[in-house]
Amino acid sequence: MKKKWIALGTTLVLAAALAMPAMAANGIREIKASLRPDITIADSSKGSADIGLEKAKKIALEDAGLKERKVIFVTAKADFDDGRKEYEVEFYCDGTEYDYEIDAATGKILKAEKDIDD
């Protein structure tokens, strides 16, 4: 009888331990949403769209009207701004600096700057 109680207790502890991470993740999302209702919290369990770094570079190059073989990339990295993932892409071509910020989920250009070096 004692073995049955130990087995039952072990099973209950294990079940609680397995359920806690999911409950905690939901609780954290709810807390963040209540603190900043203007920001949408992505649910990582459902997966999220991400265009990827190479696509972000392609978008920037197409906007600038340049080919990759003609530019020198200075920065191409993922970053987070106001809870949103974006890609920072910076490159040079013929004495001109191009600086882009591209939304990682949509591919929308958030910022595009062009600076001609003197």
KENUBA-816362 format. One record per residue (C-alpha): residue number from 1; z, x, y; residue in one letter. Coordinates in Angstrom, 1 decimal, always signed. Example, Ala and Ser with C-alpha at 12.3 -4.5 7.8 and 13.67 -1.06 7.14 Angstrom:
@nuvex=1, Z=+7.8, X=+12.3, Y=-4.5, finu=A
@nuvex=2, Z=+7.1, X=+13.7, Y=-1.1, finu=S
//
This chain:
@nuvex=1, Z=+0.0, X=+0.0, Y=+0.0, finu=M
@nuvex=2, Z=+0.9, X=+2.8, Y=+2.4, finu=K
@nuvex=3, Z=-2.6, X=+4.4, Y=+1.8, finu=K
@nuvex=4, Z=-4.3, X=+1.1, Y=+2.8, finu=K
@nuvex=5, Z=-2.3, X=+1.0, Y=+6.1, finu=W
@nuvex=6, Z=-3.3, X=+4.6, Y=+6.8, finu=I
@nuvex=7, Z=-6.9, X=+3.9, Y=+6.0, finu=A
@nuvex=8, Z=-6.9, X=+0.8, Y=+8.2, finu=L
@nuvex=9, Z=-5.2, X=+2.7, Y=+11.1, finu=G
@nuvex=10, Z=-7.7, X=+5.5, Y=+10.8, finu=T
@nuvex=11, Z=-10.6, X=+3.0, Y=+10.9, finu=T
@nuvex=12, Z=-9.2, X=+1.3, Y=+14.0, finu=L
@nuvex=13, Z=-8.7, X=+4.6, Y=+15.8, finu=V
@nuvex=14, Z=-12.2, X=+5.7, Y=+15.0, finu=L
@nuvex=15, Z=-13.8, X=+2.4, Y=+16.1, finu=A
@nuvex=16, Z=-11.9, X=+2.6, Y=+19.4, finu=A
@nuvex=17, Z=-13.0, X=+6.2, Y=+19.9, finu=A
@nuvex=18, Z=-16.7, X=+5.3, Y=+19.3, finu=L
@nuvex=19, Z=-16.6, X=+2.3, Y=+21.7, finu=A
@nuvex=20, Z=-14.9, X=+4.1, Y=+24.6, finu=M
@nuvex=21, Z=-17.8, X=+6.2, Y=+25.9, finu=P
@nuvex=22, Z=-20.0, X=+3.1, Y=+26.3, finu=A
@nuvex=23, Z=-17.3, X=+1.1, Y=+28.0, finu=M
@nuvex=24, Z=-16.6, X=+4.0, Y=+30.3, finu=A
@nuvex=25, Z=-20.2, X=+4.5, Y=+31.3, finu=A
@nuvex=26, Z=-20.5, X=+0.8, Y=+32.2, finu=N
@nuvex=27, Z=-17.3, X=+1.0, Y=+34.2, finu=G
@nuvex=28, Z=-18.5, X=+4.0, Y=+36.1, finu=I
@nuvex=29, Z=-21.8, X=+2.2, Y=+37.0, finu=R
@nuvex=30, Z=-19.9, X=-0.8, Y=+38.1, finu=E
@nuvex=31, Z=-17.5, X=+1.3, Y=+40.3, finu=I
@nuvex=32, Z=-20.5, X=+3.2, Y=+41.9, finu=K
@nuvex=33, Z=-22.3, X=-0.1, Y=+42.5, finu=A
@nuvex=34, Z=-19.3, X=-1.6, Y=+44.2, finu=S
@nuvex=35, Z=-18.8, X=+1.4, Y=+46.4, finu=L
@nuvex=36, Z=-22.4, X=+1.7, Y=+47.5, finu=R
@nuvex=37, Z=-24.2, X=-1.7, Y=+46.9, finu=P
@nuvex=38, Z=-27.2, X=-0.4, Y=+48.9, finu=D
@nuvex=39, Z=-28.0, X=+2.2, Y=+46.1, finu=I
@nuvex=40, Z=-29.4, X=+1.2, Y=+42.8, finu=T
@nuvex=41, Z=-27.9, X=+3.1, Y=+39.9, finu=I
@nuvex=42, Z=-30.4, X=+3.8, Y=+37.2, finu=A
@nuvex=43, Z=-29.3, X=+2.9, Y=+33.6, finu=D
@nuvex=44, Z=-30.0, X=+6.1, Y=+31.7, finu=S
@nuvex=45, Z=-29.6, X=+4.3, Y=+28.4, finu=S
@nuvex=46, Z=-32.8, X=+2.4, Y=+29.1, finu=K
@nuvex=47, Z=-34.7, X=+5.5, Y=+30.2, finu=G
@nuvex=48, Z=-36.2, X=+5.9, Y=+33.6, finu=S
@nuvex=49, Z=-39.7, X=+6.7, Y=+34.8, finu=A
@nuvex=50, Z=-40.2, X=+10.3, Y=+36.0, finu=D
@nuvex=51, Z=-43.6, X=+11.6, Y=+37.0, finu=I
@nuvex=52, Z=-42.6, X=+15.2, Y=+36.3, finu=G
@nuvex=53, Z=-43.0, X=+18.4, Y=+38.3, finu=L
@nuvex=54, Z=-46.6, X=+19.1, Y=+37.4, finu=E
@nuvex=55, Z=-47.7, X=+15.6, Y=+38.6, finu=K
@nuvex=56, Z=-45.7, X=+16.0, Y=+41.8, finu=A
@nuvex=57, Z=-47.5, X=+19.3, Y=+42.5, finu=K
@nuvex=58, Z=-50.9, X=+17.6, Y=+41.8, finu=K
@nuvex=59, Z=-50.0, X=+14.8, Y=+44.2, finu=I
@nuvex=60, Z=-49.1, X=+17.3, Y=+46.9, finu=A
@nuvex=61, Z=-52.3, X=+19.3, Y=+46.4, finu=L
@nuvex=62, Z=-54.5, X=+16.2, Y=+46.4, finu=E
@nuvex=63, Z=-52.9, X=+15.0, Y=+49.6, finu=D
@nuvex=64, Z=-53.5, X=+18.4, Y=+51.2, finu=A
@nuvex=65, Z=-57.1, X=+18.5, Y=+49.9, finu=G
@nuvex=66, Z=-56.6, X=+21.8, Y=+48.1, finu=L
@nuvex=67, Z=-57.0, X=+23.2, Y=+44.6, finu=K
@nuvex=68, Z=-54.2, X=+24.9, Y=+42.7, finu=E
@nuvex=69, Z=-56.1, X=+28.2, Y=+42.3, finu=R
@nuvex=70, Z=-56.3, X=+28.6, Y=+46.2, finu=K
@nuvex=71, Z=-52.5, X=+28.1, Y=+46.9, finu=V
@nuvex=72, Z=-49.3, X=+30.1, Y=+46.4, finu=I
@nuvex=73, Z=-46.4, X=+28.0, Y=+45.4, finu=F
@nuvex=74, Z=-43.1, X=+28.9, Y=+47.1, finu=V
@nuvex=75, Z=-40.9, X=+26.1, Y=+45.8, finu=T
@nuvex=76, Z=-41.5, X=+23.4, Y=+43.2, finu=A
@nuvex=77, Z=-38.3, X=+21.9, Y=+42.0, finu=K
@nuvex=78, Z=-36.4, X=+18.6, Y=+41.4, finu=A
@nuvex=79, Z=-33.6, X=+17.6, Y=+43.8, finu=D
@nuvex=80, Z=-31.5, X=+14.6, Y=+44.5, finu=F
@nuvex=81, Z=-31.3, X=+12.9, Y=+47.9, finu=D
@nuvex=82, Z=-29.1, X=+9.8, Y=+48.5, finu=D
@nuvex=83, Z=-28.9, X=+9.3, Y=+44.7, finu=G
@nuvex=84, Z=-32.7, X=+9.4, Y=+44.2, finu=R
@nuvex=85, Z=-34.5, X=+12.1, Y=+42.3, finu=K
@nuvex=86, Z=-37.3, X=+13.7, Y=+44.2, finu=E
@nuvex=87, Z=-39.5, X=+16.8, Y=+43.9, finu=Y
@nuvex=88, Z=-39.7, X=+19.4, Y=+46.6, finu=E
@nuvex=89, Z=-43.1, X=+21.1, Y=+46.7, finu=V
@nuvex=90, Z=-43.9, X=+23.9, Y=+49.1, finu=E
@nuvex=91, Z=-47.0, X=+26.1, Y=+49.1, finu=F
@nuvex=92, Z=-49.1, X=+28.3, Y=+51.3, finu=Y
@nuvex=93, Z=-52.9, X=+28.5, Y=+51.7, finu=C
@nuvex=94, Z=-54.8, X=+30.5, Y=+54.3, finu=D
@nuvex=95, Z=-51.9, X=+31.0, Y=+56.6, finu=G
@nuvex=96, Z=-50.7, X=+27.4, Y=+56.5, finu=T
@nuvex=97, Z=-47.5, X=+26.2, Y=+55.0, finu=E
@nuvex=98, Z=-47.4, X=+22.8, Y=+53.3, finu=Y
@nuvex=99, Z=-44.1, X=+21.1, Y=+52.5, finu=D
@nuvex=100, Z=-43.7, X=+17.9, Y=+50.5, finu=Y
@nuvex=101, Z=-41.0, X=+15.6, Y=+49.1, finu=E
@nuvex=102, Z=-42.2, X=+13.3, Y=+46.4, finu=I
@nuvex=103, Z=-40.3, X=+10.4, Y=+44.8, finu=D
@nuvex=104, Z=-39.8, X=+11.3, Y=+41.1, finu=A
@nuvex=105, Z=-40.0, X=+7.7, Y=+39.9, finu=A
@nuvex=106, Z=-43.0, X=+6.5, Y=+41.8, finu=T
@nuvex=107, Z=-44.9, X=+9.5, Y=+42.9, finu=G
@nuvex=108, Z=-44.8, X=+8.3, Y=+46.5, finu=K
@nuvex=109, Z=-45.0, X=+11.0, Y=+49.2, finu=I
@nuvex=110, Z=-41.7, X=+10.8, Y=+51.1, finu=L
@nuvex=111, Z=-42.4, X=+13.7, Y=+53.5, finu=K
@nuvex=112, Z=-45.5, X=+15.7, Y=+54.2, finu=A
@nuvex=113, Z=-45.5, X=+18.6, Y=+56.7, finu=E
@nuvex=114, Z=-48.1, X=+21.2, Y=+57.6, finu=K
@nuvex=115, Z=-47.2, X=+24.3, Y=+59.6, finu=D
@nuvex=116, Z=-49.9, X=+26.7, Y=+60.7, finu=I
@nuvex=117, Z=-48.5, X=+30.3, Y=+60.9, finu=D
@nuvex=118, Z=-49.5, X=+32.2, Y=+64.1, finu=D
//
